[in-house]
Structures are given as structure tokens and as C-alpha cells.
Amino acid sequence: MALLLQCVKSFMLWIEREQFDKLIEAERVKKCAIGGPPNDTDKIEQSSITYNSESKEQWTRACKCLLMNVQWICVISKFRDDQNQRKKHQEDSVHSTIYRK
């Protein structure tokens, strides 16, 4: 689970760096904070993703945050793909109009 969390964190940081998250409204999909010290590889919002029978509530909270962030990534990806397809379709229609003349 910690490796999955690391992948999600890395992908989210890339999305934010490329500013793809600015393409959609912030309130549309919620996400959990991924901040924290770099050595906290198994934590999300101060909750550990590593299962511990003594802290099931923290583990459950961490899993919920992980799933929320995966959902956020999916929404950003779909929106970006839709936007790219719309742009490509517009370019294709412009090219076909030019070549008809």
C-alpha cells in the first residue's frame, strides 16, 4: 500500500506542477493533502497507510484519502483527454475546410 501511495503522490505532484488541476473547478472533486516530510512515505494527512490493528481508524482514514486522490487523478485525466480531443477535432475541421477550397 505504501508503494501505491508513493505512486499516487508522485502523479499528483506532476499534475500540480504541469497545472492540469487548474483546468477544472477546485470544488468539483475533493482531494486530500499529500504534504508532509519526504521521509513519511507511508502517510497521507498524518495517517499511516500501513495496516496496524491498534489504529484501524487512522488506516481507514488513510485508505479513504488515497481513494479520493485516485478519483481526483481520474477526473483530471478524463478532463484533460476531453480537452485534447476537442482541440484536435477543431484543428481537423479547420484543416478540412482549408483543403476543400
OpenMM code with the backbone's topology and positions (N, CA, C; nanometers):
from openmm import Vec3, app, unit

residues = "MET ALA LEU LEU LEU GLN CYS VAL LYS SER PHE MET LEU TRP ILE GLU ARG GLU GLN PHE ASP LYS LEU ILE GLU ALA GLU ARG VAL LYS LYS CYS ALA ILE GLY GLY PRO PRO ASN ASP THR ASP LYS ILE GLU GLN SER SER ILE THR TYR ASN SER GLU SER LYS GLU GLN TRP THR ARG ALA CYS LYS CYS LEU LEU MET ASN VAL GLN TRP ILE CYS VAL ILE SER LYS PHE ARG ASP ASP GLN ASN GLN ARG LYS LYS HIS GLN GLU ASP SER VAL HIS SER THR ILE TYR ARG LYS".split()
positions = [
    Vec3(0.0822, -0.1194, 0.0000),
    Vec3(0.0000, 0.0000, 0.0000),
    Vec3(0.0870, 0.1264, 0.0000),
    Vec3(0.1995, 0.1187, 0.0699),
    Vec3(0.2871, 0.2357, 0.0753),
    Vec3(0.3423, 0.2691, -0.0639),
    Vec3(0.3712, 0.1671, -0.1436),
    Vec3(0.4207, 0.1911, -0.2799),
    Vec3(0.3127, 0.2546, -0.3673),
    Vec3(0.1900, 0.2080, -0.3519),
    Vec3(0.0782, 0.2672, -0.4257),
    Vec3(0.0616, 0.4135, -0.3864),
    Vec3(0.0712, 0.4415, -0.2578),
    Vec3(0.0616, 0.5790, -0.2107),
    Vec3(0.1721, 0.6655, -0.2714),
    Vec3(0.2926, 0.6127, -0.2783),
    Vec3(0.4036, 0.6868, -0.3378),
    Vec3(0.3762, 0.7176, -0.4848),
    Vec3(0.3219, 0.6215, -0.5579),
    Vec3(0.2886, 0.6440, -0.6992),
    Vec3(0.1830, 0.7530, -0.7131),
    Vec3(0.0802, 0.7457, -0.6310),
    Vec3(-0.0265, 0.8450, -0.6361),
    Vec3(0.0293, 0.9832, -0.6017),
    Vec3(0.1124, 0.9905, -0.4981),
    Vec3(0.1726, 1.1190, -0.4607),
    Vec3(0.2560, 1.1756, -0.5747),
    Vec3(0.3366, 1.0924, -0.6370),
    Vec3(0.4209, 1.1389, -0.7478),
    Vec3(0.3370, 1.1889, -0.8644),
    Vec3(0.2322, 1.1154, -0.8971),
    Vec3(0.1464, 1.1548, -1.0087),
    Vec3(0.0743, 1.2854, -0.9774),
    Vec3(0.0283, 1.3011, -0.8529),
    Vec3(-0.0394, 1.4251, -0.8143),
    Vec3(0.0549, 1.5439, -0.8202),
    Vec3(0.1769, 1.5242, -0.7767),
    Vec3(0.2751, 1.6330, -0.7842),
    Vec3(0.3025, 1.6724, -0.9284),
    Vec3(0.3094, 1.5739, -1.0182),
    Vec3(0.3295, 1.6032, -1.1603),
    Vec3(0.2109, 1.6818, -1.2163),
    Vec3(0.0900, 1.6402, -1.1802),
    Vec3(-0.0303, 1.7106, -1.2272),
    Vec3(-0.0282, 1.8557, -1.1796),
    Vec3(0.0046, 1.8752, -1.0529),
    Vec3(0.0075, 2.0109, -0.9999),
    Vec3(0.1198, 2.0930, -1.0618),
    Vec3(0.2334, 2.0319, -1.0870),
    Vec3(0.3458, 2.1030, -1.1487),
    Vec3(0.3099, 2.1462, -1.2911),
    Vec3(0.2411, 2.0591, -1.3625),
    Vec3(0.2007, 2.0917, -1.5002),
    Vec3(0.0749, 2.1775, -1.5037),
    Vec3(0.0168, 2.2003, -1.3876),
    Vec3(-0.1021, 2.2846, -1.3691),
    Vec3(-0.2250, 2.2330, -1.4423),
    Vec3(-0.2341, 2.1012, -1.4587),
    Vec3(-0.3550, 2.0438, -1.5172),
    Vec3(-0.4727, 2.0584, -1.4229),
    Vec3(-0.4438, 2.0651, -1.2917),
    Vec3(-0.5517, 2.0778, -1.1951),
    Vec3(-0.6200, 2.2139, -1.2035),
    Vec3(-0.5586, 2.3115, -1.2682),
    Vec3(-0.6191, 2.4429, -1.2845),
    Vec3(-0.7279, 2.4405, -1.3928),
    Vec3(-0.7354, 2.3317, -1.4680),
    Vec3(-0.8317, 2.3223, -1.5770),
    Vec3(-0.9748, 2.3026, -1.5286),
    Vec3(-0.9898, 2.2481, -1.4094),
    Vec3(-1.1252, 2.2242, -1.3595),
    Vec3(-1.1462, 2.3005, -1.2297),
    Vec3(-1.2714, 2.3150, -1.1919),
    Vec3(-1.3045, 2.3858, -1.0692),
    Vec3(-1.2574, 2.3053, -0.9492),
    Vec3(-1.2033, 2.3740, -0.8529),
    Vec3(-1.1465, 2.3070, -0.7353),
    Vec3(-1.2525, 2.2336, -0.6542),
    Vec3(-1.3747, 2.2852, -0.6498),
    Vec3(-1.4764, 2.2230, -0.5651),
    Vec3(-1.5426, 2.1017, -0.6297),
    Vec3(-1.5132, 2.0752, -0.7543),
    Vec3(-1.5769, 1.9633, -0.8234),
    Vec3(-1.5379, 1.8285, -0.7638),
    Vec3(-1.4127, 1.8124, -0.7333),
    Vec3(-1.3639, 1.6873, -0.6755),
    Vec3(-1.2682, 1.7219, -0.5626),
    Vec3(-1.2916, 1.6604, -0.4491),
    Vec3(-1.2050, 1.6870, -0.3342),
    Vec3(-1.0847, 1.5949, -0.3374),
    Vec3(-0.9771, 1.6415, -0.2768),
    Vec3(-0.8573, 1.5597, -0.2639),
    Vec3(-0.7985, 1.5817, -0.1259),
    Vec3(-0.7190, 1.4889, -0.0829),
    Vec3(-0.6513, 1.5002, 0.0464),
    Vec3(-0.5134, 1.5593, 0.0255),
    Vec3(-0.4665, 1.6277, 0.1272),
    Vec3(-0.3335, 1.6873, 0.1208),
    Vec3(-0.2277, 1.5775, 0.1146),
    Vec3(-0.1265, 1.5992, 0.0319),
    Vec3(-0.0205, 1.4987, 0.0189),
    Vec3(0.1081, 1.5467, 0.0827),
    Vec3(0.1015, 1.6618, 0.1482),
    Vec3(0.2211, 1.7211, 0.2062),
    Vec3(0.2788, 1.6400, 0.3213),
    Vec3(0.3836, 1.6905, 0.3755),
    Vec3(0.4495, 1.6235, 0.4863),
    Vec3(0.5955, 1.6019, 0.4550),
    Vec3(0.6710, 1.5603, 0.5547),
    Vec3(0.8133, 1.5354, 0.5316),
    Vec3(0.8355, 1.4266, 0.4277),
    Vec3(0.9409, 1.4379, 0.3484),
    Vec3(0.9679, 1.3376, 0.2442),
    Vec3(0.9873, 1.1964, 0.2985),
    Vec3(1.0328, 1.1858, 0.4231),
    Vec3(1.0550, 1.0518, 0.4774),
    Vec3(0.9253, 0.9851, 0.5246),
    Vec3(0.8134, 1.0587, 0.5237),
    Vec3(0.6833, 0.9995, 0.5568),
    Vec3(0.6230, 0.9377, 0.4319),
    Vec3(0.6848, 0.8329, 0.3849),
    Vec3(0.6398, 0.7723, 0.2596),
    Vec3(0.5093, 0.6954, 0.2750),
    Vec3(0.4713, 0.6613, 0.3977),
    Vec3(0.3504, 0.5830, 0.4163),
    Vec3(0.2379, 0.6636, 0.4799),
    Vec3(0.2490, 0.7976, 0.4789),
    Vec3(0.1466, 0.8799, 0.5436),
    Vec3(0.0775, 0.9709, 0.4446),
    Vec3(-0.0515, 0.9884, 0.4696),
    Vec3(-0.1323, 1.0830, 0.3950),
    Vec3(-0.2227, 1.1506, 0.4963),
    Vec3(-0.2182, 1.2814, 0.5004),
    Vec3(-0.2897, 1.3599, 0.6010),
    Vec3(-0.2648, 1.3072, 0.7417),
    Vec3(-0.1418, 1.2849, 0.7746),
    Vec3(-0.0963, 1.2415, 0.9070),
    Vec3(-0.1456, 1.1022, 0.9469),
    Vec3(-0.2037, 1.0267, 0.8546),
    Vec3(-0.2491, 0.8906, 0.8829),
    Vec3(-0.1653, 0.7925, 0.8035),
    Vec3(-0.1273, 0.6847, 0.8681),
    Vec3(-0.0422, 0.5848, 0.8028),
    Vec3(-0.1252, 0.4889, 0.7187),
    Vec3(-0.0759, 0.4595, 0.5990),
    Vec3(-0.1414, 0.3654, 0.5096),
    Vec3(-0.1036, 0.2213, 0.5446),
    Vec3(-0.0030, 0.2059, 0.6294),
    Vec3(0.0400, 0.0734, 0.6729),
    Vec3(-0.0580, 0.0218, 0.7771),
    Vec3(-0.1111, -0.0977, 0.7544),
    Vec3(-0.2136, -0.1516, 0.8443),
    Vec3(-0.1555, -0.1823, 0.9806),
    Vec3(-0.2289, -0.1399, 1.0824),
    Vec3(-0.1943, -0.1683, 1.2208),
    Vec3(-0.3251, -0.1933, 1.2944),
    Vec3(-0.3396, -0.3092, 1.3543),
    Vec3(-0.4662, -0.3444, 1.4191),
    Vec3(-0.4987, -0.2525, 1.5364),
    Vec3(-0.4005, -0.1820, 1.5885),
    Vec3(-0.4246, -0.0908, 1.7001),
    Vec3(-0.4741, 0.0464, 1.6542),
    Vec3(-0.4557, 0.0775, 1.5288),
    Vec3(-0.5011, 0.2083, 1.4786),
    Vec3(-0.5804, 0.1909, 1.3499),
    Vec3(-0.6876, 0.1152, 1.3597),
    Vec3(-0.7708, 0.0887, 1.2416),
    Vec3(-0.8351, 0.2157, 1.1874),
    Vec3(-0.8717, 0.3090, 1.2760),
    Vec3(-0.9355, 0.4328, 1.2304),
    Vec3(-0.8408, 0.5155, 1.1440),
    Vec3(-0.7154, 0.5258, 1.1851),
    Vec3(-0.6173, 0.6000, 1.1052),
    Vec3(-0.5942, 0.5319, 0.9715),
    Vec3(-0.5851, 0.4002, 0.9720),
    Vec3(-0.5635, 0.3265, 0.8477),
    Vec3(-0.6823, 0.3457, 0.7532),
    Vec3(-0.8041, 0.3398, 0.8098),
    Vec3(-0.9240, 0.3601, 0.7289),
    Vec3(-0.9254, 0.5005, 0.6699),
    Vec3(-0.8894, 0.6001, 0.7501),
    Vec3(-0.8830, 0.7389, 0.7020),
    Vec3(-0.7798, 0.7530, 0.5905),
    Vec3(-0.6661, 0.6884, 0.6074),
    Vec3(-0.5610, 0.6950, 0.5050),
    Vec3(-0.6075, 0.6294, 0.3754),
    Vec3(-0.6749, 0.5159, 0.3853),
    Vec3(-0.7274, 0.4487, 0.2648),
    Vec3(-0.8318, 0.5344, 0.1952),
    Vec3(-0.9185, 0.5986, 0.2724),
    Vec3(-1.0203, 0.6860, 0.2143),
    Vec3(-0.9537, 0.8014, 0.1395),
    Vec3(-0.8509, 0.8618, 0.2010),
    Vec3(-0.7796, 0.9717, 0.1352),
    Vec3(-0.7102, 0.9247, 0.0075),
    Vec3(-0.6515, 0.8068, 0.0130),
    Vec3(-0.5860, 0.7514, -0.1056),
    Vec3(-0.6868, 0.7343, -0.2187),
    Vec3(-0.8030, 0.6799, -0.1881),
    Vec3(-0.9063, 0.6608, -0.2903),
    Vec3(-0.9589, 0.7950, -0.3429),
    Vec3(-0.9715, 0.8926, -0.2547),
    Vec3(-1.0148, 1.0262, -0.3001),
    Vec3(-0.9138, 1.0848, -0.3976),
    Vec3(-0.7865, 1.0644, -0.3700),
    Vec3(-0.6833, 1.1174, -0.4584),
    Vec3(-0.6780, 1.0431, -0.5914),
    Vec3(-0.7022, 0.9133, -0.5890),
    Vec3(-0.7097, 0.8374, -0.7146),
    Vec3(-0.8278, 0.8877, -0.7977),
    Vec3(-0.9413, 0.9145, -0.7324),
    Vec3(-1.0576, 0.9689, -0.8032),
    Vec3(-1.0231, 1.1054, -0.8633),
    Vec3(-0.9530, 1.1895, -0.7881),
    Vec3(-0.9131, 1.3212, -0.8367),
    Vec3(-0.8255, 1.3077, -0.9606),
    Vec3(-0.7315, 1.2137, -0.9569),
    Vec3(-0.6440, 1.1898, -1.0723),
    Vec3(-0.7264, 1.1470, -1.1935),
    Vec3(-0.8234, 1.0584, -1.1725),
    Vec3(-0.9085, 1.0113, -1.2830),
    Vec3(-0.9874, 1.1259, -1.3452),
    Vec3(-1.0420, 1.2137, -1.2617),
    Vec3(-1.1195, 1.3269, -1.3138),
    Vec3(-1.0301, 1.4211, -1.3936),
    Vec3(-0.9134, 1.4527, -1.3392),
    Vec3(-0.8195, 1.5409, -1.4104),
    Vec3(-0.7804, 1.4780, -1.5441),
    Vec3(-0.7496, 1.3482, -1.5423),
    Vec3(-0.7075, 1.2792, -1.6658),
    Vec3(-0.8175, 1.2804, -1.7701),
    Vec3(-0.9401, 1.2511, -1.7293),
    Vec3(-1.0514, 1.2497, -1.8239),
    Vec3(-1.0765, 1.3894, -1.8796),
    Vec3(-1.0744, 1.4885, -1.7944),
    Vec3(-1.0974, 1.6245, -1.8399),
    Vec3(-0.9903, 1.6678, -1.9391),
    Vec3(-0.8657, 1.6328, -1.9090),
    Vec3(-0.7558, 1.6684, -1.9988),
    Vec3(-0.7698, 1.5974, -2.1333),
    Vec3(-0.8060, 1.4678, -2.1309),
    Vec3(-0.8262, 1.3950, -2.2555),
    Vec3(-0.9407, 1.4548, -2.3371),
    Vec3(-1.0509, 1.4884, -2.2705),
    Vec3(-1.1637, 1.5502, -2.3405),
    Vec3(-1.1221, 1.6820, -2.4050),
    Vec3(-1.0451, 1.7592, -2.3308),
    Vec3(-0.9998, 1.8871, -2.3837),
    Vec3(-0.9073, 1.8683, -2.5045),
    Vec3(-0.8185, 1.7705, -2.4970),
    Vec3(-0.7278, 1.7425, -2.6096),
    Vec3(-0.8054, 1.6937, -2.7316),
    Vec3(-0.9060, 1.6098, -2.7114),
    Vec3(-0.9861, 1.5605, -2.8239),
    Vec3(-1.0652, 1.6740, -2.8877),
    Vec3(-1.1193, 1.7624, -2.8043),
    Vec3(-1.1940, 1.8767, -2.8568),
    Vec3(-1.1029, 1.9658, -2.9407),
    Vec3(-0.9817, 1.9883, -2.8910),
    Vec3(-0.8848, 2.0713, -2.9630),
    Vec3(-0.8459, 2.0058, -3.0956),
    Vec3(-0.8221, 1.8745, -3.0928),
    Vec3(-0.7855, 1.8020, -3.2149),
    Vec3(-0.8991, 1.8059, -3.3163),
    Vec3(-1.0225, 1.7907, -3.2687),
    Vec3(-1.1379, 1.7948, -3.3576),
    Vec3(-1.1499, 1.9327, -3.4239),
    Vec3(-1.1250, 2.0381, -3.3471),
    Vec3(-1.1301, 2.1734, -3.4029),
    Vec3(-1.0206, 2.1934, -3.5079),
    Vec3(-0.9020, 2.1421, -3.4799),
    Vec3(-0.7917, 2.1545, -3.5760),
    Vec3(-0.8224, 2.0756, -3.7029),
    Vec3(-0.8795, 1.9560, -3.6879),
    Vec3(-0.9147, 1.8749, -3.8049),
    Vec3(-1.0207, 1.9435, -3.8895),
    Vec3(-1.1178, 2.0063, -3.8256),
    Vec3(-1.2222, 2.0736, -3.9031),
    Vec3(-1.1665, 2.1961, -3.9756),
    Vec3(-1.0705, 2.2651, -3.9142),
    Vec3(-1.0068, 2.3797, -3.9806),
    Vec3(-0.9271, 2.3310, -4.1014),
    Vec3(-0.8518, 2.2214, -4.0865),
    Vec3(-0.7731, 2.1669, -4.1970),
    Vec3(-0.8623, 2.1184, -4.3103),
    Vec3(-0.9731, 2.0561, -4.2768),
    Vec3(-1.0617, 2.0056, -4.3829),
    Vec3(-1.1267, 2.1226, -4.4563),
    Vec3(-1.1547, 2.2310, -4.3882),
    Vec3(-1.2127, 2.3491, -4.4530),
    Vec3(-1.1102, 2.4114, -4.5476),
    Vec3(-0.9866, 2.4176, -4.5072),
    Vec3(-0.8804, 2.4765, -4.5898),
    Vec3(-0.8586, 2.3926, -4.7150),
    Vec3(-0.8575, 2.2602, -4.7012),
    Vec3(-0.8292, 2.1725, -4.8155),
    Vec3(-0.9455, 2.1595, -4.9114),
    Vec3(-1.0665, 2.1921, -4.8696),
    Vec3(-1.1822, 2.1861, -4.9602),
    Vec3(-1.1778, 2.2975, -5.0619),
    Vec3(-1.1186, 2.4080, -5.0230),
    Vec3(-1.1162, 2.5247, -5.1133),
    Vec3(-1.0192, 2.5068, -5.2198),
] * unit.nanometer
topology = app.Topology()
chain = topology.addChain("A")
for resn in residues:
    res = topology.addResidue(resn, chain)
    for name in ("N", "CA", "C"):
        topology.addAtom(name, app.Element.getBySymbol(name[0]), res)
